Amino acid sequence: MRAEDTFRFAITALLQQPRRAGLSLLGVVIGVVAVILLTALGEGARRYVAEQFLTLGTDVIVVIPGKTETIGMMPGFTGTPNDLTLDDAEALLRRIPEALRIAPISMGNETVSYQNKSRQVVVLGTTPEFFELRGIPIARGTGLPEGDIDRGANVTVLGMETARELFAEQNPVGKSVRIGEWRIRVIGVNGPRGTHLGQNLDEVSIVPVATGMRMFNRTSLFRIMIQLRPHSDIDEVKRKIEAVILDRHHEVDVTCMTPDSVVDSLSAILGTLTLVLVGIATISLGVAGIGIMNVMLVAVSERRAEIGLLKAIGATHRQVLLIFLMESLVISTAGALVGLGVGYATIHLVTWMYPAMPVVAPLWAVISVLGLSVCAGVFFGVLPARRAMRLDPIVALASKG
């Protein structure tokens, strides 16, 4: 019996029991879709995080109040014994020659209103350098004014969406809005920038950092962003930052983060989580394989006479074994291919619904799930095939009656 004859025989046998074969195939499809979708979501999350952080550039250091420490396996913050102040930002600019731009940041949520319209927005307190550091264009008016960072004026640059909702088609430049209880003059509107690091920069109100700190009665900055000059040694700059803070605070009570380090850490975490989810999803392939084995065992019991006839006309043990292995392999392979099709269709649907998330199934997942499905078909088909192979043809033919 040639290979194509064995394949044709297996297909014919499966088509004679479409419901049973279809249920077995469905189990494989579900397992494959689960693996493909979970790995695609994990890879998409990793790419999204990487893109968001790398928009800052590889030459940016973010100084955060509080020292990060590792206790056991869980990271945590030891607290903020000292405020991170505007004086600290100025000291860093003076004492670190590699610093090209420094943007201190304060942050809070407040209601911005104009006449009878209002909305809740994030109020960012910062300096003019922030616009260059984050690549925020100015669509109308001007950016924040230059000057001493500890003497903030009552002015704001509105995000384009904030300006549109409050002023519709009017030009907001020169008009006054209320941010909480503060009367603030609009001096500019930023151009489109979108969402970065979870913050929609089109829906903000940007004020001078000193104004923002007074507005929310804050004494500590939220962050200090430092953009380095080209070819600066980031590790060396980190050590210099810690030295400046140690000199001023008498302890290193800040954390210096770079986009690269954050991306590497989060990628490792997301990668581990993805593998765990894939492991759980792979169990469903094992369950599907057990389903294939049960179906094939029932098929062997029901087709004893057919097996006996095959042996009586000269089919060898090996040929009988291959026939039933082929049936199991056809179910698992067809299920894998259908599962891949359904998985990719689901990925396209997710991408259409959430275009910002770069959901994509990694090649290693596709190859792995195909290999696992084929192996499951062979592995779980061996027992029924061996049982069919060992049937005595006389006893099997006798069962026909």
Buried (B, 14 or more C-beta within 10 A) or exposed (E): BEEEEBBEBBBEBBEEBEEBBEBBBBBBBBBBBBBBBBBBBBBBBBBBBBEBBBBBBEBBBBBBBBBEEEEEEEEEEEEBEBBBBBEBBBBBBEBBEBBBBBBBBBBBEBEBBBEEEBBEBBBBBBBBBBBBBBEBEBBBBEBBEEEEBBEBBBBBBBBBBBBBBBBEEEEBBEBEBBBBEBEBBBBBBBBEBEEBBEBBBBBBBBBBBBBBBBBBEBEBBBBBBBBBEEEBEBEEBBEBBBEBBEEBBEEBBBBBBBBBBBBEEBBEEBEEBBEEBBEEBBEBBBBBBEBBBBBBBEBBEEBBBBBBBBBEEEBEEEBBBBBBBBBBBBBBBBBBBBBBBBBBEBBEEBBEEEEEBBBBBBEEBBEBBBEBBBBBBBBBBBBBBBBBBEBEBEEBBEBEE
